[in-house]
C-alpha cells in the first residue's frame, strides 16, 4: 500500500485573529460532506482532498486522525471521550 503524505498544521496563539474560522470555515455545503461550501476552511478542504485522492485511486486505505490542542503548555487529545485520559504527557 503506498504511503500517504501527512498534514501538520501549526497556528499562532493570538486571540481573535480568526484561527477557528480559517480552520473550520462557514456553513457546510452538504450534509454528506461531498460538496464544500465556498467558505469551507482548511480542515474540511484537507479531509475532502484526502478522501477524493483515496477514492480516485481505488486504494484500500486506513485513515487515522488526531486532533490535538496545545494550551498553556498542556497537550490535549480533543477526540478522546474519557476526561481523565485526554491530557497527554
RARA-V284745 format. One record per residue. RES is the residue in three letters. SS is DSSP state (~ for helix, > for strand, _ for the rest). OMEGA is omega as a letter, one per 20 degrees, with the letter a starting at -180 (NA if undefined). D_LAST is the distance of its C-alpha to the last C-alpha in Angstrom with 2 decimals. Layout:
RES;SS;OMEGA;D_LAST + RES;SS;OMEGA;D_LAST
//
This chain:
UNK;_;r;31.91 + UNK;_;r;31.40 + UNK;_;r;27.98 + UNK;_;r;27.14 + UNK;_;r;25.73 + UNK;_;a;22.17 + UNK;_;r;21.88 + UNK;_;r;19.24 + UNK;_;r;19.98 + UNK;_;a;18.74 + UNK;_;r;20.42 + UNK;_;a;21.42 + UNK;_;a;20.21 + UNK;_;r;23.77 + UNK;_;r;24.74 + UNK;_;a;27.82 + UNK;_;r;28.15 + UNK;_;a;28.23 + UNK;~;a;24.85 + UNK;~;r;24.81 + UNK;~;r;28.43 + UNK;~;a;27.92 + UNK;~;a;25.11 + UNK;~;r;26.69 + UNK;>;a;30.32 + UNK;_;a;33.22 + UNK;_;r;34.76 + UNK;_;r;34.53 + UNK;_;r;37.50 + UNK;_;a;37.71 + UNK;_;a;36.09 + UNK;_;r;35.50 + UNK;_;a;33.69 + UNK;_;r;36.35 + UNK;_;a;37.78 + UNK;_;r;35.78 + UNK;_;r;36.94 + UNK;_;r;38.02 + UNK;_;a;35.33 + UNK;>;a;32.49 + UNK;_;a;29.33 + UNK;~;a;27.23 + UNK;~;a;25.12 + UNK;~;r;28.20 + UNK;~;r;30.14 + UNK;~;r;27.52 + UNK;~;r;27.12 + UNK;~;a;30.93 + UNK;~;r;31.46 + UNK;~;a;29.18 + UNK;~;r;30.99 + UNK;~;r;34.36 + UNK;~;r;33.84 + UNK;~;a;32.94 + UNK;~;a;35.94 + UNK;~;r;38.36 + UNK;~;r;37.65 + UNK;_;a;37.87 + UNK;_;r;34.79 + UNK;_;a;33.16 + UNK;_;r;29.51 + UNK;_;r;26.10 + UNK;_;r;23.96 + UNK;_;a;20.21 + UNK;_;r;18.57 + UNK;_;r;15.14 + UNK;_;a;15.16 + UNK;>;r;12.16 + UNK;>;r;12.47 + UNK;>;a;11.29 + UNK;>;a;12.86 + UNK;_;r;13.10 + UNK;_;r;10.18 + UNK;>;r;7.84 + UNK;>;a;7.06 + UNK;>;r;8.86 + UNK;>;a;10.56 + UNK;_;r;14.10 + UNK;_;r;15.81 + UNK;_;r;14.39 + UNK;_;a;17.08 + UNK;_;a;15.39 + UNK;~;a;14.27 + UNK;~;a;12.51 + UNK;~;a;10.10 + UNK;_;r;9.65 + UNK;>;r;6.62 + UNK;>;a;3.76 + UNK;_;NA;0.00
//
